[in-house]
Amino acid sequence: MPIASINPATGETVARFDEHDDTEIDARIAAADAAHRTLRTTDFATRRGWMHAAADLLDGDVEQVAELITLEMGKTLAQARGEVRKSANAMRFYADRAEEFLTGTTLPDPSVVGASHAHTTYQPLGVVLAVMPWNYPIWQVIRFAAPALMAGNAGLLKHASNVPQAAIYLDTLFERGGFPTGSFGSLLIPAAKVERVLRDRRVVAATLTGSEPAGRSVAAIAGSEVKHVVLELGGSDPFVVMPSADLDRAVATAVASRTSNNGQACINAKRFIVHADIHDAFVEKFAAAMAALTVGDPRDEKTDVGPLATRSGRDELAELVDDAVAAGATAVVGGATPDGDGWFYPPTVLTGITETMRLYREEAFGPVASVYSVADANEALRVANDTTFGLSSAVWTQDADEEARIVAGLDAGAVFVNGMSISYPELPFGGIKDSGVGRELSAEGIREFCNLKSVWKG
Ligand code: NAP
């Protein structure tokens, strides 16, 4: 894949970038290594000041950065602005909370380990490689970088090849805020160069957000080097709706949860598992609301759903739908690739999905919803958990016992009750099964790239 900005709304190549050669890669790793050695000796107050300054710069650049995001990956301008502001807020969150999260514990009775005093302390690991996706080109990077830098690590970003201008913007953001040169930098390299960087002895850990194959590849390399790795991979989140649910709110949330980010979020609801008593009413309202969405130019403030980010992504989504329809599924709305420029795909609602269809097992990365009818809570849980993924999930019910059972029974990293799965700096984020390992955000996220050191004193 070339390192290039290609406008998904038109298919036009806007800018191409040369990849970094080996000399440049080495220089950037060396700069990160040197910056980490400086950073680890700075105190939290100093880092807090730099992080706040960088957050203010990002907020100040909101229009410019939102335009860039929309240009490179096609989300609506309104959502792009929201992404930038959310990122700046997460930077402030970690600026203000890092010290608290990284305060170790003191053993109340050190005599049990034969010591006069014993405590734990969190220390930075060093240079961490971040392999990141295009779908939230700023947010995905910031939610790694803000905690990593506040902990005293340095970060090296290998961004997705289709968002190079986002990578270039992020390359200087932290330095502009005051962080030492090299604390955070972008490598303009293709995926094939990740192994070379990860095997470098100065790079001590990695995080990857992206697809399952990419995650397996990076984890295998990290494993062979005995380097810590965090993986945030795909999801096919269930959205369970039971008869006691507030149907109109559930439908409105289902639409937002399936189509936000043009349907290309790991935690978009993708499988709608609806009790048979309300299935037909749900499908009718859901299909009508999906059909009413405005698809088009993501720069137009009236647009709800823009294009998919890449031609291959659009074509893979269309193949999944075509496979299901050919095998007997019904497209209640949508289901056909439109003619014309740009990589658009209409909001689509499918019923009649069976276990043999690819869509039953694979992640639909675009505005395509599969609706399943189930007889009761047991069947809802069976269908919800019959997936290799386990990222987030949602359940809609007003029945407290049913809620408790379903919350406990869902195999996922999060459950949202009567609401939409969203990431918050305050809540741990991550998955189980093929959705990944480790956690981002909250206290857990900043501790992932720290050495938890035990200190024993005689
Ligand atoms: P992708 O192809 O895996 O790309 C993600 C990043 O990994 C890019 O920087 C890519 O570089 C790199 N990459 C790809 N193959 C690699 C390999 N073999 N070794 C090393 N690096 C490699 O993912 P995508 O299709 O762009 O993104 C969509 C997927 O990401 C979906 O499955 C989605 O659910 C998941 N996702 C998960 C989360 C989460 O938090 N769990 C968040 C967002 C997205 P190139 O661009 O140069 O190929």
Residues whose N, C-alpha, C, O or C-beta is under 5 A from the ligand:
A	BS01	NAP	V131 M132 P133 W134 N135 K158 H159 A160 S161 N162 I189 P190 A191 V194 T209 G210 S211 P213 A214 S217 E232 L233 G234 G235 A265 C266 S435
